[in-house]
Amino acid sequence: MADPELFRFTIDNGLRVVLAPDPTAPVVGVSVHYDVGFRSEPEGLTGFAHLFEHLMFQGSESLEKLAHFRHVQSSGGTFNGSTHPDYTDYYEVLPAAALERALFLEADRMRAPKLTAENLANQIEVVKEEIRLNVRNRPYGGFPWILLPPVLYSTFANAHDGYGAFEDLEGATLDDCAAFFDTFYSPANAVLTVAGDFEVENAKALVQKHFGDVPHRPAPVRPSFAEPLPTTQLLGEHADPHAPLPALAVGYRMPDPINDLDGYLAYLVLAGVLTDGDGSRLQQRLVHVEPLVVDIGAGAGLFGPFEARDPDTFTITAIHPPDVPRERVLAALDEELEKLASTPPDAHELKKVTARWAASLHAEHDRLVSRTLALGAFELLYGDASLVYQLADRLSAVSGEAVSAAAKALRPDARAVLVVKPASTEGTEQ
């Protein structure tokens, strides 16, 4: 079956647009992806990209605070935003008749969000509370996405805490906000995606109507975040006052997600072979047979696949009883990787994993919000939204030999090991 038709174009101010018509349900999804994430925030301003995402919901040129919420919800729609390593996205899903409303809302805050001292102070407190809830006062909070990068990576961009240190958040100023907006929130640094039930020519006209007069500013030069591969095993420890059991996270570097996509996909299949389902290799050995752990998982990317440029991280996480030494868990992991490195998985084992991936991708992209966000992210990161529709087939084409080669590359002398130790709650910062 042919891939769904996409219409891709760029308007005069540099805004890239992806239109993905689908008349099967009377709804539309609208997203805007900006080419800025955790890795682009300045030193001394950790957490700023996420803080700025919050500020984008606090009113804009033509709308008072909370008006964005009211206009979407009164139309029967939903909305949100999220910050990732290399992009920040915003979206609405509404009835098809409300398409113009969504486009107006996104264009209005792209033109001029309401950056005030009151809004900044309020959202700093909101983000701090989010950190308390999701990281500081939760068992295994920030595990592994906050805690593992500073062990595996050495540069600020790759290693710092994207949620932010309280002192950095509290030190953010309106001048910082204005500079961040002027640098990164230009139409030339963004992708607008519209998916769902609409007429293409009408959507083009509406995009031009609402976004055409947003002033052009040049997109910033994107720096390289490259850094050398580890040449030895790197070890870090973290005391977690809320963790009931010890845990460890193992991090490895992966192939370039953008310029070596097929090599990257082999690691996704490897993750499935290792931990996807009760029949997977690490689940069988470490959970059911020996057993050494109470939970085991593997995956590409600290947040999931297809959310970052190079470098990206392959992670294996495990929670284990206190009487099981971490060295024993690591040894079992290395033995299973060595088996895969010497003997590729057979066709049956591969098929189980790739079929699950294909089913998961089809189910995910059947949801309009997921499809809209995926199309925008792939247009931004890869320069080609249509790759979204090719992923299932390309994953199915990953060979056993490619998975074996990926396993061989996960060497003990080129990885980071983060150890999480349960700790006393005395002296914990709240």
C-alpha positions, 0 to 999 in steps of 0.5 A: 500500500502506498504511503499517505500523501504529504505536502511539504513546503516553506513559506517566505519567513522560513517556516517549514510546513507539513500537511498530512490530510486524512479524512477518516475522522473529523479531527485535526492535529496541529503541532509546532516543533522548534529546533531547541531542546535541553542540549541547546540551553546556555551554561548556568541556565540548566532547565531553561528550555523546559522553563521556556516551554512553560512560559509559552502557555502564559499568554501571547500578543493577542491573548491574556493568560489562560486564554490559550487553554480556554480557546482549545478546551471550549472547542472540545480539544486537547493541547500540551507541549514537551521538551526533548534533547533536541527539540521542543514541541507544542500541539493541539488536537481539535474538531476539524472545524476548529483548524483555524483556531489552532493555527491562530493560537500557535502563530500568535505565540510564535509572534510574541509570547507574553514574557513578564516578571510575574509569569516568569516567577510563577513558572519557576515555582511551577517547574521547581514543584514539578522537579520535587514531584518527579525527581526529588521526592520519588523513588528512582526519580531522574533514573536514568535520564538525569543521572546517567548522562553526567557519567557517560558524557563530559560536555555540558550540552550532553551531561547536564540536568535538563530539568534544571538546578534550582539555583539556575532556575531562580537566576533566570531573568526576563533578558534571558527569556527575550534572548532565548526567544529571539535566538530559537523561536523564529519561524525559520527554526520551526516546523508546523505540522497539520494532520487530519481532516482538512482540504489542502488548499484551504490549509495552505491559505490559513497557514499563510494567513496566520503565519505569513506575517510572523517576522523572519529571523535567521535560524541559529547555527546548530552546534555539533554536540559530538564528543569522543567515545569512552575508552574505559568503563566509567562509574558513577554513584547516586544515593536515593533516599526513596529507593527501596532496592539498589539499581543500576543503569548502563549507558553506551553510545549509539550510531548517529540517529540521523546519518546512520538510521539503519545502524541505529535501528539495529539497536532498537531491535537489539533492545527488543531481543534483550528485554521485550517480553518474558521470552527475551534474553535478559528477562529469561536469564536475569528475572526467571532463571537465576534470578538476579533482578526484579526488573530489567529494561533496555532501550534506545535514547534516554527518552525513547528513540527518534528524539535526538541527534548524535550523540544518543544513548543505548540504556540498560536498567535493572533493579536488583535485591540488595544481596545480589552484587552489581558485578554479578548483574553486569557479568550476566549482561556481558555474557548475554551480549557476547552470545549475541555478538558471536551468534546472531539471533535467528529469523524466528526471534527477530520476527517476534521483535520486529513484528512487535515494533511494527504493531507498536508503530502502527498503533501509535501513528493511528492516534492523530496526536502521535502521528502529528508529533512524529511527522513534525519531529522527523521533518525537523530532525531528519528533514523528511517527515515521510520517514515516519511511514517507512520505519516499520519496513526498515525495522523489519529489514534489520538482519540478525548480523546487524543485531549481532554487530550492535551487541558486539559494540556494547563493550565493557570498556566503552560504557558508563555504569550508574549505581543507585544506592538506597540511602537514609532520608536524613538531610534530604533537600525538599 
